[in-house]
Amino acid sequence: MLSPLPPGERKSAVTHAARKPLSNWENEQEQLVGPLAQEARSKRLTLERAIEHRRNLAAKAKNSQSRDSIIREIRELEDEMPELITVPRLLADDITPECLAMLMEQQNECMSIIEAEGGLFDTFAGRYSRMPNLDLILKAFSGEPCRVDRKHGQYIGLKHPLLTICVTTQPDVLRAMAGNPEFRGRGFLARFLYFFGQSRLGFRVAEPPQVSLRVERAFLERVEHLLSLKSNSEMNAKSQSLLLSAGAYESWKNFFLLIEAELRPGNSLENMTDWAGKVPGQVARLAGLLHLASAHQIESKVEASIMMAATELGKKLVHHARYAFHDMGCDELTSCAQAALKWIADRRIESFSVRECQRAIRGRFPKKKQIEQGITMLEEYGYLVAVPVLSYGPGRPSGPCYRVHPAVHVRGLTPKDDSSQPTHCDTVRYATDVPVGAGEGGKPPFEPSVYASEMEVV
């Protein structure tokens, strides 16, 4: 999951709180297994040195009898070699793809990266090797086998790798990833669920409300219960399937058919088939997670109510993904239009000229042509209406004045399907009958706070 948020949103504190039970579990395992692992590692290192010493003696032996005697000693020492004990881990952070493969091999091929920053993506994009290395992440999304062979490294064979990534990166990092053809072209960005929260900057309080002790305790107890299942050796010995009830499967199938229809040419998801094609599978995973988090018996079937909750969540995430892919595709022209719209909304401007807009945002867009193109885009989307200015007498005629659609300044409007992000299908129609957010090209509106809905204003 990717949840882009700007600096100052308390991402680190929230991520730390969500990760707390996982870190506590790792600390407990370190205390239990750490001494045994250290003892085995020390004994193994001593035997390896002893074996290496005897190998040197065997190479210098003057006759075959002496050499065979030393070889027998080496075999006896190898039989005494203890197996390495690995301290169980759940979390990784700043790690290269090669080290991640080694770590996953040690940890039953499962690992998670839950971080507030997006430095991981710089590493996988080639921070150290200058070449993107995405194979492991791409295959660990669905548990495909992954084999790692390196000239100066040991062979690593992962049969069913599973990797969880949850990052609250900054929006600029997300846009930079979209600019890398490797990330979009190979389906890297299509494997994430996106969530855009409303920014609280400017409206934060000095003493925010705390999570109730009852809720926090229930969260910790449930995660600890799930971690106890991971510690169960019998359950780890074989995988366990989650089965859907008849109602749950019917609910999932309806969602699948709904998404599949939107993938067709001319429909809302035709330009992001790489992401939307994976949504039904993602919703099934969400249903499995909700089942594990709520069911008293893991072996019971996933009920229809759980699947319905997962499909409703999936519908909302579709809108977030559409906004994310639109935001990632921003070029200079779109950015200029966004800046102009933000200036209009923040100052609650009802009408303005090109010169006034240029003075307001010329720090980022100094050229008048940029401003004009951005305003033209807003006009095409229905946010603005050009009002000709009559000119009398000699001289160059005045430029047009633009009137802002009143819906831009209306807050709290939500679409009929209660979507948390705007869509290009929903529009706000006022007395002027000018659509807001449905402009040419069928793109969503720029500002997430400008919601769309079919309604009449008297």
N, C-alpha and C positions, 0 to 999 in steps of 0.2 A: 504494500500500500504506500502511496505517496500522498502527503498532505502538505502542499506548498504554503508556507506562511512567511511573512516578512520578519526581520529582526524585531525583538522586543515583545514577542507574543507569549513569552514564558514557555517556549517549546521544550527547553532543556528540563525545566522543573516537572512538567507534565510527563515527559518521556521517562524521566527518572522514577516518578511515582508508579507508572505503569510497569516498569521493568523491575521494581523492587522485589516482588516475590521470586522472580527468576534469579536475581542476584543473591538473595538469601539462600535459595536452594543450592546454588553453586558454592557458597561459603560452607554450607553444611557438608556437602560432598567433599570439599577440600579438607575439612577437619577429619572426616571419617576415612577417606581413601588416601589422602595426601601422605601420611607416614608410611603406609604400605607401598605406595608407588615409589617413594624416595628410597626405601630399603631395597626394593627389587631393582631399581635403576642403579644403585650403588654396587650391588652384588654383580649385576650384569656387566658393568663397566670394569670391575676387577677381573672377572673371568675373561672378558675380551682382551684385556692387556696380557693376561697369562697365556691365552691362546696365541696372540700375536708374537709373544716372546718365543714360544715353542715352534711356531712356524719358521722363525728366523733360524732356530737351532736345526730344524729339519732340513732347511735349505743348505746348511753348512755341514751336515753329517757326512762322515767319511765312508760309510758303508751302508748297505740297505737295511741291515739288522737294526742299527741305531735309528735310522730314519723311520722304520716301521714302528719301533717302540715309541718314538715321539708322536707319531700319527695316532697311535692308540690313546695316548694321553690326551691329545687334542679332542678326540671323539668323546672321551669320558667327560672332559670339561664342557663340551658342547651339550651333552645330555644334562648336565647340572645347570645349564643356562636358564634362568627364570624368565617367564613371560613378562613383558612389560605391562604394568598396570596403568591405565589412563584415568586421570581424574575426570569425572563426568562434567561436561560443560554444555551450556545452552546458548551462550552469547559470544559473538565476535564483533570486532570494531574495525580498526585500521588494519586491513589484511589484503594481501595480494591474491590473485586467483590461484596461484600455485600453492601457497600456504593454506588457502581455504580448502583446497582439495585434500591436502594432507590432514587437516583438522577434521574434516567431515569423515575421512576414512577411520580416524580414531574414535569418532563419536557416533557410531552406528549410522553414518552417512546422513545425519541430520544436524542442522545448525540454523541459527537465526541472527539477524543483524537488525537491531532496534535502536535507532539513533536519531538525534535531533538535527544533525548536519548531513550534508550530501557529499562528504569527501570520498566516500566509497565509490561514487560514480566516476570521479576523477581517476581513481586508481584503476578501475576496470576499463576506462577509456584509454589507458596507456600512459599514466603519469610517470612510471618508471621504465617501461619498455618501449614507449612511443608507438605501440601497436595495440589496438583494442583487443581484449581477451574476454569474450562474453560467453564462451561455450558452456562453461559450468553453470552460470546463472540461467542461461536459456534452457538447458537440459534439466536442471534441478527444479524448474517450475512444475514439470509434470512427471518427474521421477524417471527420466530416460537414462540408460546406462551411459557412463562417461569414463573414458580411459585417458589417463595423462601419462605420456611418455616424454621424458626430457633427456637430452644427451648426457647431462651431468647430474641427473637425479634418478631416484628410484621410481619404478613403475607403480602407478596408483590406479586401481580399478574399482570404480563405484558402480554398483549394480542398480541401486534405486535411490539416488541422492535426492534429498528434499531440503529446500532452502527457503526460509521465511525472511522477507525484507520489509521493514516498516520504517520509513524515513519521513521526517517533517522538514524537508529541505526548503531553501529559499526559492521564490518564484524564478529568479534569474538563473539559478542552477538548472531548473526544469527547461527553461527556454534554451539554455546552452546545450543540453542534451538533445533537444529537438533539432538543433543545428548540426549535430553529428550524424552523418548518414548511416553509420553503423548501428546507432541506437534505434532509429526508426525502421531502417531497411531490413534489419534482421529480427524484428519483432520484439525488441527489448522493451520499448515503451508500451507495447500492446499487452504485456503480461502484468501490468500494475493496475490496481484499483485506485482511483483518484478521489480525493475529498478536499474541497475548498471551504474552509471555515471563514466566517465573517470576521474581519479584522477588528480588534478592540482598541487599537492604538488611538489615543485621544479620548477614550471613554473608560479607561481603566480606573479602578478604585484602589485606594491605599490599603484597604483591608478587605480583600475579596472573600466571599463566603467559602467556608471549608467543606470538604466532602464529609458527610456525617460518618461517625464512627461505625454505625451499623452497616452502612454501605461498604465502607473500606474493609471491615472485618469479613463481610460476606464475600467480597472480591478475593481477598487473600485466602480464605478457606477454600474457595472453589478452585483457584489456581493450584493451591497446595494439593488438593485432591487429584487434579489432573497430573501433577508432577509425581504423585505416588504411583500412578499407573505406569509412568515412564520408568520408575525405579523397579517395578515388578518384572523380574527376570522372565517369568513364564509368559507374560504378555509380550515382552520384547522378542521372545524366541520366534514368534510368528505374527504376521500382520492380521488385523481384525477388520472385517468389512462392516460398514454401516448399511443397513437395508432400509429402503423407503417403503412406507405404507402405500396402499393403493391411492389414497387421497393425496399424499405428498407427491407421488409420481405424476398424478394428473395435474396438480398445480404447477409442477416444474415443466411438464410438457406444454402447458398453455403459455408459460413464459417463453419457452424455447421458440414456439411458433410465432409469438409476438415479435421477438427479436429478429427471427429469420425473415419475416415479412418486411421489416424496416431495413434490411440489408439490400433489398432490391434496388435497381437503378431508379433514381428519382425520389427515393424515400429518405428519411432523416439520417440513416446511418450508412449511407452508401459511400461516404468519404472516409470512414473509419472502420472498414470491415475487418482490419487486422485486430483491432481491439474488441469490437462488438461480437466478432465470431467466437470469442472465448468467454463471453459473459454467461451463457447458460452453464458452462462448467464451473465458473467462479461462483455462481449462485448455489450450485450443488455443494461446493466446498463450504460456503457460508452456512448453509443448512446443517452440514456436519458439525461445524464449530458451535453453532447455537445448540445443537443437540447435546454435544459433549458438555457444554457449559450449564445446561439446565436439567438434563435427564438424571434420574437417580440410578438407573441401570443402563450402562453403556450398551449392553447387548440388545436393548429394546429397539424397535423400529423408529425411524424418524417420522414423526406425526405430521399431518397436514398443516396444523397450526404453525409448526416450526418452518416448514417449507414456504408457507404463505408469508411469514415474516421475512424470510430470506429473499423471496421474489420482490416484495415491496422495497426492501433495501436495495436490491439490484436495480429497480426502476429509477430510484433516486441517484444511484451511482452512475447510471447511464447519462443523466443530465450533467453531473459533475465531470464526467469524461469528455463530453462534448465541449464543455467550457474549457477543459484543460487542453484539448487538442487545438481548439481555436486560439487559446492564449499562447500555446507553444509555437503556433504558426505566424505569430505577429511579425510583420515587417515594419519598416520605418513609417510607411503611410498609415498603417493601422495604429501604430503607437502614437502618432500625431493626433489622429482622430480620438483616441482614448484620452490623451492629455487635454484636448479641447473639451470633451464631454465632462471630464472631471472638474475642470474649471467652471463650466456652466452649472453643474450640479452643486458644487461646494458654495458658490457665490449666489446661487438661486437666480441666475441671470435669465431674464425673459426675452430680451432682444439685444443684439450687438452687431457691430461691424467687423470686417476682417481686420482692420487696424487695431481695434480693441483686443481682439483675440491674439493677435501677433504680439502686442505688448505684454500680454499675460503669460505666454508660454514661450517667448523668444529665447529664454535661456537654453532650452533643449532644441528648439527648432527655429534657428535664426532667419531662415529664408522665407520670404513671403509666399513663394510658390508651394512650399511644404504646407503652410497653413491653409492655403486655398484648396489644395488637394484633400487635406484632412476634413475641412468643412464640407467639401463636396461629397465625401463619403458619408458624413453624418446626414447630409441632406438626402442622399440616396436611401439611407436606412430609415428615414422618416422621423429623425430626431429634430430636424430643422426644416423651416419653410422660408425660401427666399422672398423678401418683400422689396420690389423695385422702389428706388428712391427717385422721385421726379426732380429733374434738374431744369432750372430756368437761367437764361442768359448765357453769355460766352463762357468758355473754359471747359475743361474736361468734366464729364458727368461724374457724379458721385457713385461709388460702388454700392452694391446691394446691401441691404440690412437683413439680418436673419432673425426670424422669430422662433423661439424655442417651444416645442410642443409641451403643453402643461403636464403631461404624464411623466416627464423627466423629473419633476419635483415632487411627485407623489410617492410616499413611502408606504411600505406594508402591503403592497399589492402582490398577491400570489396567484399562480395559475390554478385552474380548476382541479388538476390532478395533484395539487399540493407538492409540486416539484420544488426542490430546494435551489434550483438554478434555472435561469431563463432558457427558453427554447425559441427557435425561429418559427415554430408553428403557431405559438400563442401570440396574440397582439392585443394592444390596448387601443380601443376606438373611442374617440371623443367626438364632440360636436363637429370638429373639423374633418372627421372621418379619415384622419391620417394615421397609418399604422406605425407603432413604435416597436422596433426590434425585429421587423420582418423584412428588412430592406432587400435590395438587389443581391442576388447570389445566395439568398437563404441562409445567411450566417446569423449566429445568435448576437444579442446586444453585447456591448463591451462591458458595461458596468454591472457586476453581479447584483447590486442593490436595486437595479431597475427591473422589477419583475413584470411579467406580462400576463394579461388575462382578458378574456372576452367580457366586456362590460360597457354599459352606457352611462354617461355622466350627464346629469340634468344641469 
